[in-house]
């Protein structure tokens, strides 16, 4: 059986330790063998998990903990399995960043902004060219 420790009504630990220091300062070795009634006196209550059955493409989310009737209940919600994000390549990123000129407004169409955008475009073009050009294998220096 699993146990959870409760402090001020909040679950703060899971699983019994091998050794426990009680509020009176005494230390109990082999604490995981302690009688459940004594564990409850130290704030340890049995942990019961409520995990609903799952369908296709479903998973359990993070649990919600409830302390009642001398036990802790971990209730899990069913959530959809997240789909994998589409693979984005460096070329996709460069294409998205390369042409901000189309989004200029009259207030942003200054020479400074235009120069910065053109410099950005040139840097991205150079980056793309470098990633598309195979590099020769370099061996250690002689």
N, C-alpha and C positions, 0 to 999 in steps of 0.2 A: 504494500500500500504506500502511496505517495503522501507526503505531508507538506503543508505550507505554513510559514510563520506569519503571524498577524501582529502588527503594532498599530495601536490607535485605530483599529478597524480596517487597516490597509495591508494587503499582502505585500511583504517585503523580502521574502526568501522562499526558495523552493528546495525540497530535499533535505532530509535530516543530516546534520553534520555528525562526524564520528565523536567529536568532543563539543560540549556546550557549557558556557558560563552562565549560571543562573543569576537572577536579579540580586540574590543574597551574597553573591561573590563566589559561591562554591562552583567547582568544575566537575562535570560528569563525563567520564571517559566511557566509550561504548554507548554513546547517547542514542544511536540508532537502534539499540536493543531495549530502550526504555519503554515502560508500559504506556499505552496511549492515554490513560487518565492523567499520568504525570506530565506527558507531553502537552496536553491541553492546558495544564496549569502554567506551563512555560510559554504559552501562546502558539503552540504548534497544533494545527487541526488537519484532519484528513482532507486530501484533495480529490475531488470527484470531477471527472471530465465529461462534458456533454458535447459529443461530436456528432452532428447529424450526418446521415449517409450522403455521399456525394454522387452527382451525376457526371456525365461526360463534360469535360472542360470546366470543372468546378474544383475548388480547393477550400480548405478551412482558412479563415482570416485569423487575426489576433483575437485571443479570448477576452471575455469580460468576466471579472471575478466577483462573486457574491459570497459574503460570509453570512451564514444563517444555519440554525439548527445544529451547531457544533461541527460544521464542516465548511470547506471552501468549495464552491462549484465554479469550474471554468467552463463557460458557455462559448462555443465557437460558432460564428456566423459562416454561412456558405457564401463564397465569392467566386466570380468568374476567374478562370486562369488568364493572366494577362497575355496578350498576344505579343510576339516578338516584334520589336520595332523594325521598320524597313531598313535595309542596309544602305547606309549613306556613304558615298565615296568622296574622296578629295575633290574630284571633278564636280560633283553635285554642290559641294560647299563653295567652291570657287565660282561656279556658274551663278549661284544665288548671291554672292557678294560682288561679282565683277561688274555689274551694270547698275549702280545706284544713280547714274545720271538720269534715268527715266523717272526717278522719284523726287527730283529737285523741285522745290517750290520757289516762287519769285524771291522770297526772303533768304533762301539758302543758296541761291545761284551766284554767289560772289566768286571773285577770282580765287580767293584762298580756299574755299570749299571745293571749287572745280579742280584746282591744282592737287589738293589732297586726294580727291577721288581718282584722278588720272594716275597719280603715283601709286595708289592702292591697286588699281587695275593692272598697272605694269608689274607690280610685285607679284600679284596673283598669276599673271601670265607666265612670269619667270618660274614661279613655283610649279605650275602645271607642266611647263616644258621640262623642268628638272626631274619631275616624277615620271614623266612619260619616256624619257630618254634613258636607255640602259646605261648604267655606269660600269666602267671597266673594273675588274677586280684588281685591287691594289695589294701588293705583297709588301712585306717589311722592307724598310730601307736598307740599302747596302752600304 
